Amino acid sequence: MKKLVSWNVNGLRAIARKGFLDILSEINPDVMCLQEIKAEKDQLPKKIQQINGYYSFFNPSRTKKGYSGTAIYTKEEPISISNGLGDEYFDCEGRIQFVEFKDFYLYNIYYPNGQSGQDRIDYKLEFYNYFLEHAKQMMAQEKSIVVCGDVNTAHYEIDLARPKANENNSGFLPEERVWLDKFVESGLIDTFRIFNQEPENYTWWDYKTKARERNVGWRIDYFYISPDLRPNLLDAAILNQYYGSDHCPISILLRDNL
């Protein structure tokens, strides 16, 4: 089996002080994808820059320090890895890592947040299209793909605690949710819902209102896979027993040697 984990850590330096290495050791993923690392590699502690047993790759924002960014730790050395998909307008904030492994291609993505204004909502929707066009091209070439990260949108009412109160807020706007419809219509499979159709399964909770204590949350972190990988999907889970960020990790298990 191959275990893949995705986690918006809301600052890799911060979570390093909150037991990140112990959590990584306990989960023991084959691949750990991180979003919102908020740091360049040389700003990280040495023990985080290089973790025993893992290759590490960092993709910080090039627009400003302490913002956005993604990282990957992987036991298997990738065939190739790209920071972005080739358009600086979307790649400059360090939001995409695109990795080729032997059995599949992996997208680690921190999708934009639209809560700071209409210009960012517009950018977010453009970003969705940018990614989806690439993913569709890959699937058209019969490539196996895994997509993970903080999508920054809850898809259905079941995916957040208070849908009616948030229907006019970014993260649950109709125009944002329709893009997740398009993800699914393209063939991408929301792995968690294969195994769990229950409400009250969330991955993000607001710090300020101590929402996690009351489980007033949102499911905005996802693993999607291409249809050809569905027979090899063994499990998908929300790992809400782990703390340290306002998000919790999520995971999938894939049959090895696909």
C-alpha positions as CSV (number, residue, x, y, z in Angstrom):
1,M,0.0,0.0,0.0
2,K,1.0,3.6,-0.6
3,K,-0.2,6.2,2.0
4,L,-0.6,9.7,0.8
5,V,-1.3,12.6,3.2
6,S,-2.2,16.2,2.6
7,W,-2.2,18.9,5.3
8,N,-2.5,22.7,5.3
9,V,-0.2,23.4,8.2
10,N,-0.8,27.2,8.4
11,G,2.9,27.8,8.8
12,L,5.6,25.1,8.6
13,R,7.8,26.9,11.1
14,A,4.9,27.2,13.6
15,I,3.8,23.5,13.3
16,A,7.5,22.4,13.6
17,R,7.2,23.7,17.2
18,K,4.0,21.9,17.8
19,G,5.1,18.3,17.2
20,F,5.1,18.0,13.4
21,L,8.0,15.5,13.3
22,D,6.2,13.3,15.9
23,I,3.0,13.4,13.9
24,L,4.8,12.6,10.6
25,S,6.5,9.7,12.3
26,E,3.2,8.4,13.7
27,I,1.2,8.7,10.5
28,N,4.2,7.4,8.5
29,P,3.1,8.4,5.1
30,D,4.8,7.5,1.9
31,V,4.1,11.0,0.6
32,M,3.3,14.1,2.7
33,C,1.9,17.1,0.9
34,L,1.8,20.4,2.7
35,Q,0.1,23.6,1.9
36,E,0.5,27.2,3.3
37,I,4.0,26.6,4.5
38,K,4.7,30.3,4.8
39,A,8.4,30.0,4.6
40,E,11.4,29.6,2.3
41,K,13.6,26.5,2.8
42,D,16.5,28.4,4.4
43,Q,14.0,29.9,7.0
44,L,13.1,26.4,8.2
45,P,14.9,24.5,11.0
46,K,17.5,22.0,9.6
47,K,15.4,19.1,11.0
48,I,12.5,20.2,8.9
49,Q,14.6,20.9,5.8
50,Q,15.7,17.3,5.6
51,I,13.8,14.6,7.4
52,N,15.4,11.2,7.7
53,G,13.9,8.7,5.2
54,Y,12.3,11.4,3.0
55,Y,13.2,13.5,0.0
56,S,12.0,17.0,0.6
57,F,10.9,19.7,-1.9
58,F,9.8,23.2,-1.1
59,N,7.9,25.7,-3.3
60,P,7.7,29.1,-1.5
61,S,5.8,32.1,-2.7
62,R,7.9,34.3,-5.0
63,T,5.6,37.3,-4.5
64,K,6.2,37.8,-0.8
65,K,7.7,36.0,2.2
66,G,5.7,34.3,4.9
67,Y,2.8,33.7,2.5
68,S,1.3,30.7,0.8
69,G,3.7,28.0,-0.4
70,T,3.8,24.2,-0.7
71,A,6.1,21.4,0.2
72,I,6.4,17.6,-0.3
73,Y,8.1,14.9,1.7
74,T,8.4,11.6,-0.1
75,K,10.0,8.3,0.6
76,E,10.2,7.5,-3.1
77,E,12.4,9.7,-5.2
78,P,10.2,11.4,-7.9
79,I,11.0,11.0,-11.6
80,S,10.4,14.7,-11.9
81,I,9.0,17.6,-9.9
82,S,7.8,21.0,-11.1
83,N,6.9,24.1,-9.1
84,G,3.9,25.2,-11.0
85,L,2.5,24.2,-14.4
86,G,4.1,26.9,-16.6
87,D,2.2,30.2,-16.2
88,E,3.9,32.6,-13.8
89,Y,0.6,34.4,-13.2
90,F,-0.7,31.3,-11.3
91,D,2.7,29.8,-10.3
92,C,4.3,32.8,-8.6
93,E,2.6,32.3,-5.2
94,G,4.0,28.8,-4.7
95,R,0.6,27.1,-4.9
96,I,1.3,24.1,-7.1
97,Q,3.8,21.2,-7.1
98,F,3.4,18.8,-9.9
99,V,5.2,15.5,-9.3
100,E,5.8,12.4,-11.6
101,F,6.1,9.1,-9.8
102,K,6.3,5.7,-11.4
103,D,2.6,4.9,-11.0
104,F,0.9,8.3,-11.1
105,Y,1.3,12.0,-11.3
106,L,0.6,14.0,-8.2
107,Y,-0.7,17.6,-7.9
108,N,-0.1,19.2,-4.5
109,I,-2.1,22.4,-4.6
110,Y,-3.0,25.3,-2.2
111,Y,-5.9,26.9,-4.1
112,P,-6.4,30.7,-3.5
113,N,-8.7,32.0,-0.8
114,G,-11.3,34.4,-2.1
115,Q,-12.3,36.1,1.2
116,S,-10.2,39.3,0.8
117,G,-12.3,40.7,-2.1
118,Q,-13.8,40.2,-5.6
119,D,-10.4,40.4,-7.3
120,R,-9.2,37.3,-5.3
121,I,-12.5,35.5,-6.0
122,D,-11.9,36.2,-9.7
123,Y,-8.3,34.9,-9.4
124,K,-9.5,31.9,-7.5
125,L,-11.9,31.0,-10.3
126,E,-9.3,31.5,-13.0
127,F,-6.9,29.3,-10.9
128,Y,-9.5,26.5,-10.8
129,N,-9.7,26.7,-14.6
130,Y,-6.0,26.7,-15.0
131,F,-5.6,23.6,-12.9
132,L,-8.6,21.8,-14.4
133,E,-7.5,22.3,-18.0
134,H,-4.1,20.7,-17.1
135,A,-5.7,17.8,-15.3
136,K,-8.1,17.2,-18.2
137,Q,-5.3,17.1,-20.7
138,M,-3.5,14.6,-18.5
139,M,-6.5,12.3,-18.2
140,A,-7.1,12.6,-22.0
141,Q,-3.6,11.2,-22.4
142,E,-4.7,8.3,-20.1
143,K,-2.3,9.5,-17.3
144,S,-3.1,8.4,-13.7
145,I,-3.4,11.5,-11.5
146,V,-3.8,12.2,-7.8
147,V,-4.9,15.7,-6.8
148,C,-4.7,16.9,-3.2
149,G,-4.7,20.1,-1.2
150,D,-6.7,22.9,0.3
151,V,-9.4,23.6,-2.2
152,N,-10.7,26.5,-0.1
153,T,-14.3,25.7,-1.1
154,A,-16.8,23.3,0.5
155,H,-18.6,21.5,-2.3
156,Y,-22.0,20.5,-0.9
157,E,-24.1,21.5,2.1
158,I,-23.0,18.4,3.9
159,D,-19.4,19.7,3.7
160,L,-19.9,22.5,6.2
161,A,-21.7,23.0,9.5
162,R,-23.6,26.1,8.6
163,P,-24.4,26.2,4.9
164,K,-27.3,28.7,5.0
165,A,-25.3,31.2,7.0
166,N,-22.3,31.0,4.5
167,E,-24.0,30.9,1.1
168,N,-22.9,34.5,0.4
169,N,-19.4,34.0,1.7
170,S,-16.4,33.0,-0.3
171,G,-15.7,29.3,0.3
172,F,-19.4,28.4,-0.4
173,L,-20.4,30.8,-3.2
174,P,-22.4,29.2,-6.0
175,E,-19.8,30.3,-8.6
176,E,-17.0,28.6,-6.5
177,R,-19.0,25.4,-5.9
178,V,-19.8,25.0,-9.6
179,W,-16.1,24.6,-10.2
180,L,-16.0,21.6,-7.9
181,D,-19.0,20.3,-10.0
182,K,-16.7,20.7,-13.0
183,F,-13.9,18.8,-11.3
184,V,-16.3,15.9,-10.8
185,E,-17.8,16.2,-14.2
186,S,-14.3,15.9,-15.7
187,G,-14.0,12.5,-14.1
188,L,-12.1,13.4,-10.9
189,I,-13.3,11.4,-7.9
190,D,-13.7,12.9,-4.4
191,T,-12.1,10.0,-2.6
192,F,-13.5,10.7,0.9
193,R,-17.1,10.4,-0.2
194,I,-16.5,7.0,-1.7
195,F,-16.1,5.7,1.9
196,N,-18.0,8.2,4.0
197,Q,-21.4,9.9,3.2
198,E,-21.9,11.2,6.8
199,P,-22.2,14.8,7.8
200,E,-20.0,16.5,10.4
201,N,-16.8,15.5,8.7
202,Y,-14.7,18.6,8.5
203,T,-11.0,19.5,7.8
204,W,-10.9,23.2,8.8
205,W,-12.2,25.1,11.8
206,D,-11.9,28.8,12.6
207,Y,-9.3,29.5,15.3
208,K,-10.9,32.7,16.5
209,T,-14.2,31.2,17.5
210,K,-12.7,28.0,18.9
211,A,-14.9,26.2,16.3
212,R,-13.0,23.0,16.5
213,E,-14.1,22.4,20.1
214,R,-17.7,22.5,18.8
215,N,-17.0,20.9,15.5
216,V,-18.3,23.9,13.6
217,G,-16.2,23.3,10.5
218,W,-15.8,23.0,6.8
219,R,-14.5,20.2,4.6
220,I,-12.3,22.1,2.2
221,D,-9.3,19.7,1.9
222,Y,-9.6,17.0,-0.7
223,F,-8.0,14.1,-2.4
224,Y,-9.2,13.6,-6.0
225,I,-8.1,10.7,-8.2
226,S,-8.6,10.0,-11.9
227,P,-11.1,7.2,-12.7
228,D,-8.5,4.6,-13.6
229,L,-7.2,4.7,-10.0
230,R,-10.6,3.9,-8.5
231,P,-10.0,0.1,-8.4
232,N,-6.7,0.8,-6.5
233,L,-8.2,3.1,-3.9
234,L,-8.3,1.2,-0.6
235,D,-9.3,4.0,1.9
236,A,-9.7,7.7,2.3
237,A,-9.8,9.4,5.7
238,I,-9.9,12.7,7.7
239,L,-7.3,12.5,10.4
240,N,-8.9,14.9,12.8
241,Q,-7.1,13.4,15.8
242,Y,-4.1,15.5,14.8
243,Y,-3.7,19.1,15.9
244,G,-1.2,22.0,15.3
245,S,-3.0,23.8,12.5
246,D,-6.5,25.2,11.9
247,H,-6.7,22.3,9.4
248,C,-6.3,18.6,10.0
249,P,-4.5,16.1,7.7
250,I,-6.4,13.9,5.2
251,S,-5.2,10.7,3.7
252,I,-5.7,8.1,1.0
253,L,-4.4,4.5,0.6
254,L,-3.6,3.2,-2.8
255,R,-2.7,-0.3,-3.8
256,D,1.0,-0.4,-4.5
257,N,2.5,-1.4,-7.8
258,L,-0.5,-0.3,-9.7
